[in-house]
Amino acid sequence: SFLGLCLHGEAVVSTQSTGIRDCIKYYPTARCSICEEQAFPLDPKNVTQNIRHPQYVEYVYCSHVFHHKCLDTYMKTPPFKDGKKCPICGKRIFHEKWKETPQLAEQRWAYKQAKDRELAEVSDFMEI
């Protein structure tokens, strides 16, 4: 919920009600930190609850929001050195879904790249 985002994100820096009001005003108009498109649909009835849906809105501890697909792609693409940083504020991204170390993320990416190259070579050989 928007209130949950406000209470967990850094957007609320004080306990004054104006901070929560500002936060509640911010999230409905927030943009994905990667694609910069509207994060939430204009009609609240269209908000997806499916955590794997590309348009599902993820938020990280720095309070910035991302579409699930955008954040998933970003977290699985190099560079991985010292962990992935928020493109808006530069803080390291911590999220329950992406807990792997930078080293493991890089190993998985390299493995996927090698597999894709091998499949492309086989396809070329077979003229598929």
C-alpha positions as CSV (number, residue, x, y, z in Angstrom):
1,S,0.0,0.0,0.0
2,F,1.1,3.6,-0.4
3,L,1.0,4.2,3.3
4,G,3.3,1.1,3.8
5,L,5.7,2.5,1.3
6,C,5.7,5.8,3.1
7,L,6.4,4.3,6.5
8,H,9.2,2.0,5.2
9,G,10.9,4.4,2.8
10,E,13.2,7.3,3.7
11,A,10.7,9.7,2.3
12,V,9.4,10.1,5.8
13,V,12.1,11.8,7.8
14,S,9.9,13.0,10.6
15,T,6.9,11.8,12.5
16,Q,4.9,14.9,11.5
17,S,1.7,14.2,9.6
18,T,2.8,16.5,6.8
19,G,5.6,14.1,6.1
20,I,3.2,11.2,5.6
21,R,0.8,13.4,3.6
22,D,3.7,14.4,1.3
23,C,4.7,10.8,0.9
24,I,1.2,9.7,0.1
25,K,1.0,12.4,-2.6
26,Y,4.4,11.3,-4.0
27,Y,3.9,7.6,-4.6
28,P,0.8,7.7,-6.8
29,T,2.8,9.9,-9.2
30,A,6.2,8.2,-8.7
31,R,8.1,7.1,-11.8
32,C,10.1,3.9,-12.2
33,S,13.7,4.8,-11.4
34,I,14.9,3.0,-14.5
35,C,12.4,3.4,-17.4
36,E,11.1,6.6,-15.9
37,E,7.5,5.7,-16.8
38,Q,4.6,6.0,-14.3
39,A,5.2,3.3,-11.7
40,F,1.7,2.9,-10.6
41,P,-1.3,2.8,-12.9
42,L,-3.6,5.8,-12.8
43,D,-6.5,3.7,-11.8
44,P,-5.8,2.0,-8.5
45,K,-8.0,-0.9,-9.6
46,N,-5.3,-1.8,-12.1
47,V,-2.5,-2.2,-9.6
48,T,-1.2,-5.7,-9.9
49,Q,-0.6,-7.9,-6.8
50,N,1.3,-10.5,-8.8
51,I,4.9,-10.1,-7.6
52,R,6.3,-11.6,-10.9
53,H,4.2,-9.3,-13.2
54,P,6.5,-6.9,-15.1
55,Q,4.5,-3.9,-13.9
56,Y,4.5,-4.9,-10.2
57,V,6.0,-2.0,-8.3
58,E,9.0,-2.8,-6.2
59,Y,10.5,-0.4,-3.7
60,V,13.9,-0.4,-2.1
61,Y,15.1,0.9,1.2
62,C,16.2,4.3,-0.3
63,S,12.4,4.7,-1.0
64,H,12.7,4.7,-4.8
65,V,10.3,2.6,-6.9
66,F,10.9,0.3,-9.8
67,H,8.8,-1.9,-12.1
68,H,9.6,-5.5,-11.3
69,K,10.9,-6.2,-14.8
70,C,13.1,-3.1,-14.9
71,L,14.7,-3.9,-11.5
72,D,15.1,-7.6,-12.3
73,T,16.9,-6.8,-15.5
74,Y,19.0,-4.1,-13.8
75,M,20.0,-6.4,-10.9
76,K,21.0,-9.2,-13.4
77,T,23.1,-7.0,-15.7
78,P,26.7,-5.9,-15.2
79,P,28.5,-4.2,-13.6
80,F,28.2,-6.0,-10.3
81,K,31.3,-4.7,-8.5
82,D,30.4,-3.6,-5.0
83,G,26.7,-4.4,-5.5
84,K,24.1,-2.6,-7.6
85,K,23.4,1.0,-6.9
86,C,20.2,3.0,-7.1
87,P,20.4,5.0,-10.4
88,I,18.7,7.9,-8.6
89,C,20.5,8.3,-5.3
90,G,23.5,6.0,-5.7
91,K,22.8,4.0,-2.5
92,R,23.3,0.2,-2.7
93,I,20.1,-1.7,-3.5
94,F,19.1,-4.2,-0.9
95,H,16.0,-6.2,-1.7
96,E,14.7,-9.6,-0.5
97,K,14.4,-10.9,-4.0
98,W,17.9,-10.1,-5.0
99,K,20.1,-11.2,-2.1
100,E,23.0,-12.7,-4.0
101,T,26.5,-11.4,-3.7
102,P,28.0,-9.4,-6.5
103,Q,30.4,-12.3,-7.2
104,L,27.5,-14.8,-7.6
105,A,25.5,-12.4,-9.7
106,E,28.5,-12.0,-12.0
107,Q,29.1,-15.8,-12.2
108,R,25.4,-16.3,-13.1
109,W,25.5,-13.6,-15.8
110,A,28.7,-15.1,-17.3
111,Y,27.2,-18.6,-17.3
112,K,24.1,-17.3,-19.1
113,Q,26.2,-15.4,-21.7
114,A,28.3,-18.5,-22.4
115,K,25.1,-20.6,-22.7
116,D,23.6,-18.1,-25.1
117,R,26.7,-18.0,-27.3
118,E,26.8,-21.8,-27.4
119,L,23.1,-22.0,-28.4
120,A,23.8,-19.3,-31.1
121,E,26.7,-21.4,-32.5
122,V,24.6,-24.6,-32.6
123,S,21.8,-22.6,-34.3
124,D,24.2,-21.3,-36.9
125,F,25.7,-24.8,-37.5
126,M,22.2,-26.3,-37.9
127,E,21.1,-23.3,-40.0
128,I,18.0,-22.8,-37.9
